[in-house]
Amino acid sequence: MTFDYGIGHLTVDKVIGLANGTLKGVMNKQAIDKVNACRKMVEKMAGSNKAVYGINTGFGPLCDVQITPAETSKLQENLLITHAVGVGNPISPNLSKIMMICKVHALCQGYSGIRLEVIERILFFINNDLLPVVPKQGSVGASGDLAPLSHLFLPLIGEGEFWAGGEIVSAKQVLSKHSLTPIQLAAKEGLALINGTQFILAHTITGLKKMEYLLDLADVAGAMSIEGYQGSASPFKEALHKIRPFKGSMEVAARMRMLFDNSQNLAAHEDCARVQDPYSMRCIPQVHGASRNAYDHLNELAEIEMNSVTDNPIILSDTEAISGGNFHGQPLAMALDYTSIAASELGNISDRRSYLLIEGKFGLPRLLTSAGGLNSGFMIPQYTTAALVSENKSLCFPPSADSIPTSLGQEDHVSMGSISGRKFNQILGNLEKILAIELMYAAQAMEFRRPNTFSTLIEKNIKIIRAKVAKLEEDRLLKDDINAIIAMVSNQTIIVK
């Protein structure tokens, strides 16, 4: 299957497919014609006496300094070199690849004025897994992700570094190996490459893909905890949610009904004396559903962004180049911060359910062990979830609420969306671990409800967990058990649908 850069409509799944090779990106004639037509407009403006920002002028606070045609190439090269000031550990090679994919799609829409040969070189990098090394820190999220994008495209001019397996190799060495010569950038091209939100966007895409699964997994973990606790299924009845019909709540309630379908265990205590369960169990549709609503909103915005043009200036004709603010990361930054809270809350409520399972109520032994005293059972893993939940709460401070002026005040309001994107993925990484521990607790709790049976999906998941993690009879080293279930979560082995 193929995807037409600049013409087709990107989604999260298509970007992931382009990155992992299940979808091949191509430029068709329509995109090529658009790119070439826009390039001719830039060349006309570059040769005129009229000052046009980024084409024949300096950048940022130097926008009032006009550049001669002879100096144009050096100006564009200097732009990449001077803006490549990122610090810290590199992002993953996969994130670098997603950044290039999103940038190519934007450039191919024919508003950036870049030459076809530059785009073709980037496509060569993508198709041959030549993935530049990009430090994770240094972007303020406007004028786009300047530092990360500069590092991403330094190899075009023979500078910077590539990944080679797990090693870092100079761009000069890799280009030589592939018989490629560095590209000499022309007017507007450096600016087109480094203006944009592709660093923020790549983190958003990877986070959304991970969160999509974790939302479903949180429902499964919650259902398994309710089964172990022998809680009530009545809070998930459709009639209740129809009279407060938030999309997320309706979806989660329906999923919970599916997860309890034909559960002998829940049917066995329908007439018990308990009036209601704690909030972390009976409010799952409202809490998980709110997180789904946030996810849906971010996904909608990300899809708009990945099909947009976010560099500057935008070329509309051979006489009009608009210097606007499409590079500003605020639309994603604010939603990333909101969705980070949503992801954090999935962990917060999961920890509460784990705690309920070790309290020793409603037929469950304290700490989920029948031999308490000599054995601590499952006392301590909840300390870990508490620590992870607290860490996630500390990561929920919204970077988008902060702005520090840069560029001598020319860029006096910035989004800090790059930090929002990185923190979003940190929170999701912690959430994987929190849910893994809840799954371990719930599987143990359900052992005390046998011989009752559970829904088909839950029974399958118990078998998946028990294939790696045995029921706890007496104390043992739990580190390996926890890591085994974390791997199941990370590899999406647990069945969610």
N, C-alpha and C positions, 0 to 999 in steps of 0.2 A: 504494500500500500504506500501511496505517496501523499505528500502535503505540499501545496503550492505556496511558497513564501510570498508574502505581500498580497496574495489574492484570497487564500483560504482563511477560515476562521479558527483561530487557536482556542483550545480549552486546556485545562490542567492535564487531562488524560493525553491529549495530543502532544503536549510539550514533553511529558514523561515518555511517550512513545518515540518521539524524535531523539530524546536523550539516550534511550536504551536500545535503539536501533530497530524496533518493531515497526516504525514508520520512517520513511525516507523523505527528507525535505528536498524539493527541487525548485528552480526558478523557471517558470514558463515564459513564453514570448511576451505575454501581457505585462508581466512584472519587469522583464528586461527593458521593454519599451518605455515604461514609466520611469525607471531608473535613468536611462539614457536621456530622456527628454528633460528631466529635472537637472541632470548634470549640465546640459547645454545652457540652461537658465543661469546656473551658478557661474559658468565660464564667461557669460556675457556681463554679469554684474561685476565679476572680479576684474575685468578689463576696463571698467568704466571709471570715471573720476568721482562718481558719487560714493560716499562712505556707506558701506553696508556692513552691519555688525557681524563679526566672525568670518567674513569673506575677504574684506580688504581693510579690516581694522584689528586692533588688539582686542583683548578679552577682559571681561569684568570691569574693574575701575579704569582700564586702559582702552575702553571702547571708543574714546575720542581721538585715539592715535591711528592715523591712516597708514597702511602698509603698502609698499610698492609691489607690483606683480613679481619682481625679481626676488622679493623677500618672502613671498607667500608660502613656499614649500618649507622653508626653515621655520617659519612661524608655526605651521601645523605640527611639525616634528617636535619643536620646543614645547608645544602644548602637552603632548603625551608625556614627555620626559619630566617636565616640571610638576605635573599633576600626579605622577606616580609616587606618592608619598605615604602609601598605606603601611600600617605596622601590624604586629601581632602574628599569630599563627595563620597559615593559609586556610581558605575555605576548601571544601572538598572539590576534587576534580569534577565531580558530577555537577556541582553548582556552577563552576566555570563554564561547563558545556551548556547548561540551561541559560546562563547569561548570554552566551553567543547566539543561541537559537532565538531568543527573544529579540536580541538586537538585529539580527538578520531580517526577521519578519518586519520590524519597524522600518529598517532602511529600504526594504523592497517595496514599500508603499509609495515611493516616489515623491517625498517631500523633504528629503534630507540633502540632496545634491551630491551624493557620493558616487564615485566612478564604479562601474560594473566590476572592474578587475579587483577592487578592494573587497567587495562583497564575495566574489568568487574565491578569494584567498581565505576569507573567514569560513566559507563553506568547506574548503579543503581541510581546514583545521577540524571542523566539526566531523566531517565524514571519515577522517583518519584518526580520530581521537587524539589530536594534538591539542592538549588542554593547558592553557596558560596558568601560571601560579598567581593567585590573587590574595593578598593579605586581607584579613577579615575586618580590620579596624581602619578608620580614617574618613569615612563618608558621613556628611551631615544631611544627606538626602535632598539637596538642592544647591547648585544647579544640577540636580540629579546626583548620581553616584560617581562623582568625578574621579576620586582616587582609585576605587576598584576597577572602573572601566578603563582607566589609563593603564593599569597593570595588565588588564585583560588583553589590550591591543598593542602593548609594547612590542610583542613578537612580530607584528606586521612590519615594523621598521628595523627588525633585527636586534632589538633590545629585549630585556626581560627574560623570563624563564618558562619552561614547560615541565609538566609532569612526565616522567618516563618510568612506568611501573610505579614503585613507591619512592623513586628518586626524583630529585630536581636537577634539570639539565638546562644549560644556557640556550637561549633561543637561537643564537648563531650556530651552535652545534647541530640543533634539530633541523634548522632550515637547510644547512649544508647537506645533511644526510638525505634530505628529500629533494635536493637540487633546486632549491627555491632561493631567489634573491630577495633581499628586503625591498619593500615597496617605498617609493618616494611619494609622500602624501602631497596632494594638491589642495587648492583653495577649499575651505569649508570642511574638509574631510576629518581632520583631527577633532574638530568641534562636534561633528556628527557622531563620531565614535564615542566620545567620552561624556557627552550630555545625554541624560536619560536615566530611567529608574530601574535598569535591569538587575542590579544587585538586590534592591528591595524586592523586586518582582520574583527573582529566582528563589529567594528565601520564602516568599509567600506561597509560591507554587509547591515547593517541597513540603512546607508545613501543612498546606491544605490537603495534600495527598495523604500525609500521615494522619492528620486529624480525622479525615473521612473514615478511616478504619477504627480509630480510637473511640469515636462517637458510638459506633456500633458495638465495639468491645465493652464500653462502659455499660451499655444496656445488658449485655450478656453477664458481666460480672455482677451487676445489681440483681439480676434475676436469680443467679446462682446463690447470692447471699440471702435473698429472700427465701429461697428453697431451704437453705441451711438453717435459717432462723425460724422457719415455718411461719412466715408472715402472711399477710392477706393479699389476695389478687384483686379485691374489690376497688382499690383506688385507680385501677387501670381500665375500668369499664368505659366503653365508648360514650355512653350517655353523659357521664360526668364531664368529659372533655369537649363534647359538642357545645356545651353552654359557656365555654371559655376557649374558643377554637384557635388558639395559637398554633401555627403550622408545626413547630417543633414539638410541642406537647402532644398534639394529635399523633404525630409520627411515632414518638417514643411509646405512648400508651398502646398503640397498635402493635409495636414490636414486643412489648412486654406480654401482651395477650398471646402472641405467637410463641414466645419463649416459655410460656406456662401451658401451652396446649397439651391436653391429655396428661397433665401431671398428677400422678396418683398421690404424691406427697402432699400437694396443696389441698387436694380433695379430701384427704384424710383428716384435716382439722378445720373444715369449713364451719363447724358448729362449736368451735372452742369459745371460751369466755372472754378472750381478748377483744377489746373494743377497737383499738387502733395501734398502728405501728409507729415508731419514731419517724421523724421527717425524712431522714436519709433513705428510708425505704419507700414510704408512701408518696413522697414528693418527687420521685424519680422523673416522671414525665415533665413536671414543671421545671426542674433544675437541668436535667439533661436536655430538655426541649429548648430552654433558653440558650444553651450552648450551641445547639443545632441552628437556631435562628441567627446567632452571631456568625457561625461558619458559613451559612448560606449567603449572608450579606457580604462577607469578605470574598467568597468565591465569585459572586456577581461582579464586584469591583475589580477583582484580579483579571477576570475575563475581558472586561473593558480595557484594562491597562495593557494586557498582552497583545491586543489588537489595535493599539494606539501608536501614535508617533510622539515621542517624548523628548526629542532633541531640540536644539535651538540654534539659529533662527529656523523657522519653517519657510520653505520656498513655495510660493503660490504662483509666481509667474516670473518672467525674466526681468521684471521691474519691481517686484514686491517680495521682500523677505521680512516676515514678521518676527520681531524679537519679543517673544511672549514668555509664558511661564509653564509650558507643558512638562518641563523637567521636574517640577516641584512634587515631592513625594507625599504631600499631605493626604491626598485621597486614600492611599494605601496605609500610611503611617497610623492614622487615627483608628482605622478599622482593624489593623494588626494589634493595636493596643487593647481594643475592646475584645477581640477574639482571644488574645492572650489571657485575659480575665476569664473568658468562657472556658478555655482549656484548663486553667488552674482550678476552676470550680469543680470540674469533673474529678480531679484528684482530691479536692477537699471533701466532697461528699463520699467518695470511695473510702477514704481513711475512716470516716465516721462509721461506715458499714462494717469495715474490718474490726473496729473497736467493739461494736455491738456483738459480734460473733464470739469474742473472747470473754464476755462478761459472765458467762455461766448461767444464762437464763433460758427458760422454755425448753428444758430437756437437753441443752448443750452443756458439757462439762466446762468448768472454768479453764481458760487458756486452751481450749479444744484438746485437752489431754485427759484421759481417764486415770492417769497415774500422777496427778499433781502432787507437789511437795518435793519429791526427789526430782521430778521433771518440771521444767519451766514451760514446756509445750511451745505454744505460739505467742508467748508474751512479747518477745523482743522485736520481731519483724514490724510490729505496729509502731515501734520507736522510729524505724526507718521511714515508714510512710509519713509519720508526723514531721520528721526532719525534711523530707522532700516537699511536703505540702507547705511548710514554712518557707522553704527556699523559693518555691513558686510564687508565694505571696509577695516575697521581696522583689521578685522579678516583674511584678505587675505594675510597678511605677511606670506611667506612660511617657516614654521619651518624646512623643509628639506634643506633650504639654510644655516642652522645653524648646528654646531657640536661642542660639548664640550667634550674633552677627559675624559675618566673614567678608572677605574681599573688600576691605576698607569701607564697609557699610553698604556697598552696592548690593550685596546679598545679605540683607538685613533681617530676613526671616527664613529659617530653614526648618525642615520637617523632622530631622533625626530618625527618619524611617528605616535607615539601615540598622540602627540599634533595635528598633521595634521588631524587625524581621528576625534578627539573630536571637533576641530574647524569646520570641514566639516559639522558635524551634528548640531552645533550651527547655522551656516549660513542657513542650510535648515529649521531649526525651525523659524528663522526670515523671510525666504522667504514665508513660509506658511501664515504668518500674512500680509505681503505686498500684496500677491496675493488676499487674502481675502478682503482687502480694495479696491483693484481694482475692484473686482467682485461687491462689494457694489456700487461703483461709476458707473460702467458700467450699472448695472441694473437700477439705477436711471436715467441715461442718456437716456436709451432706452425707458423709460416711455414717454419722450418728442417726440418720433418718432411714437407713436401710432396714427392712427390705423394700421400703417404698421406692417407686421408680419416678423418674422425671421425664420431661419432654424429650423427644428424639434428639433434638439439637444439643440439649444440655448433656444427655447421656453420652453423645459422641465426644463432647468436650472433656468430660470426666475421663474417658478412655485415653484421649490425647494427653491429658495432664499426667495420668497414672502411668503412661508408658515411660515417662521420664522421672516422675516424682511419686514415690510410694506414700501410702498413708503413714502418718507419724504415729508410731506406737510408743516409742520412748525417745528421749532427747538424742538428737544427732546434729551434726554440722549442717545448718540450713543454708549456708551460702551457696552450695552447689544447686540445691533445690530452687532457690530464688533465681539464680542465674539461668537455670534451665527454662523457667517459665518466662523470664524476661526475653530470652531468645525466641520462645514461641510467639510472644507478642510482637517483637521486632520483625520476625519473619512472617507475621500474619498467619500463623499456623492454627490458632484458635478460630473455630468456625463462628461466624457472626450472623449468617443469613441462611 
